[in-house]
Amino acid sequence: MSGEGGDERDPGGEAMLRLLLSQRAHRELLPDPVPEDAIERLLLAATHAPSAEDRQPWAFVVVRDAATRAAIGEIAAGAWRSGAREHARARLGDRLFADVDRWATGGLARAPVVIVVCGDRSRSDPRSLAASVYPAAQNLCLAAHALGLGSLFSTLATASPDLSRRLGLPDHVVPMVVVPVGLPARRLAPPRRAPVASRAWRDRWGDPW
Ligand SMILES: Cc1cc2nc3c(=O)[nH]c(=O)nc-3n(C[C@H](O)[C@H](O)[C@H](O)COP(=O)(O)O)c2cc1C
């Protein structure tokens, strides 16, 4: 099948699937600057996500300023120290815990760009705000991967009121995802996931895939 404007011989679908199947959570990024046109393309991809009633209730704060990045890093570190670390210790494997620990206590602030994906409550029913904003954040991360950039879908820093204050967000705008973006410090192996057959059923729950 080829969509509007697609090329029957090379619709790009396989390349897209390869991207989907190789995207990872990048917690170590190089400090090299990310060109403005790459950021523009990430935002373009993000704003092409679906949303309930097509309300497009997203907003993005693109943070390059070093002091603001450091402040976001401190907010995440504070949230990590005051409960999240303890919670994660019991739930994450050793390797993932060590990665998140390093990221939450310095890695985040070292990313050259931090994009804060926000939800605009004035443009959405509260019940669908998150469901409308998360696909935009995921589009952004996939577009980063397509451009050879690493990114991370993270929510650790979003619960703190300090984040909204630091970014000067108006009351009707809430931070929902913090996405550090930059060149990956290292190449990551493809993600490992539970097999489809452990999560999918045919026609009726319990009938094996
Ligand atoms: C809703 C959500 C919140 C997340 N929050 C964080 C976070 O605060 N910090 C973090 O390091 N990773 C966070 N992650 C990333 C997950 O840890 C990551 O997607 C998962 O471990 C799979 O990683 P992989 O794709 O590299 O295998 C979050 C992911 C989602 C979907």
The ligand as an SDF file (V2000), in Angstrom:
LIG
                    3D

 31 33  0  0  0  0  0  0  0  0999 V2000
    5.7000    7.7240   30.5390 C   0  0  0  0  0  0  0  0  0  0  0  0
    7.2050    7.5010   30.5270 C   0  0  0  0  0  0  0  0  0  0  0  0
    7.9800    8.1180   31.4860 C   0  0  0  0  0  0  0  0  0  0  0  0
    9.3630    7.9120   31.5130 C   0  0  0  0  0  0  0  0  0  0  0  0
   10.1270    8.6050   32.4190 N   0  0  0  0  0  0  0  0  0  0  0  0
   11.4580    8.4100   32.4490 C   0  0  0  0  0  0  0  0  0  0  0  0
   12.2670    9.1520   33.3580 C   0  0  0  0  0  0  0  0  0  0  0  0
   11.7770   10.0030   34.1040 O   0  0  0  0  0  0  0  0  0  0  0  0
   13.5940    8.9140   33.3690 N   0  0  0  0  0  0  0  0  0  0  0  0
   14.1740    7.9970   32.5340 C   0  0  0  0  0  0  0  0  0  0  0  0
   15.3890    7.8330   32.5880 O   0  0  0  0  0  0  0  0  0  0  0  0
   13.4350    7.3050   31.6320 N   0  0  0  0  0  0  0  0  0  0  0  0
   12.1010    7.4970   31.5700 C   0  0  0  0  0  0  0  0  0  0  0  0
   11.3390    6.8230   30.6450 N   0  0  0  0  0  0  0  0  0  0  0  0
   12.0130    5.9390   29.6660 C   0  0  0  0  0  0  0  0  0  0  0  0
   11.8420    4.4610   29.9870 C   0  0  0  0  0  0  0  0  0  0  0  0
   12.6490    4.1110   31.0710 O   0  0  0  0  0  0  0  0  0  0  0  0
   12.2470    3.6800   28.7080 C   0  0  0  0  0  0  0  0  0  0  0  0
   11.2970    3.9850   27.7120 O   0  0  0  0  0  0  0  0  0  0  0  0
   12.2540    2.1820   28.9200 C   0  0  0  0  0  0  0  0  0  0  0  0
   13.1760    1.8260   29.9290 O   0  0  0  0  0  0  0  0  0  0  0  0
   12.6250    1.4470   27.6230 C   0  0  0  0  0  0  0  0  0  0  0  0
   13.8980    1.8750   27.1990 O   0  0  0  0  0  0  0  0  0  0  0  0
   14.5140    1.3670   25.8200 P   0  0  0  0  0  0  0  0  0  0  0  0
   13.5800    1.8000   24.7280 O   0  0  0  0  0  0  0  0  0  0  0  0
   15.8700    1.9990   25.7000 O   0  0  0  0  0  0  0  0  0  0  0  0
   14.5900   -0.1280   25.8940 O   0  0  0  0  0  0  0  0  0  0  0  0
    9.9680    7.0360   30.5800 C   0  0  0  0  0  0  0  0  0  0  0  0
    9.1770    6.4440   29.5750 C   0  0  0  0  0  0  0  0  0  0  0  0
    7.8140    6.6900   29.5410 C   0  0  0  0  0  0  0  0  0  0  0  0
    6.9780    6.0710   28.4430 C   0  0  0  0  0  0  0  0  0  0  0  0
  1  2  1  0
  2  3  1  0
  2 30  2  0
  3  4  2  0
  4  5  1  0
  4 28  1  0
  5  6  2  0
  6  7  1  0
  6 13  1  0
  7  8  2  0
  7  9  1  0
  9 10  1  0
 10 11  2  0
 10 12  1  0
 12 13  2  0
 13 14  1  0
 14 15  1  0
 14 28  1  0
 15 16  1  0
 16 17  1  0
 16 18  1  0
 18 19  1  0
 18 20  1  0
 20 21  1  0
 20 22  1  0
 22 23  1  0
 23 24  1  0
 24 25  2  0
 24 26  1  0
 24 27  1  0
 28 29  2  0
 29 30  1  0
 30 31  1  0
M  END
$$$$
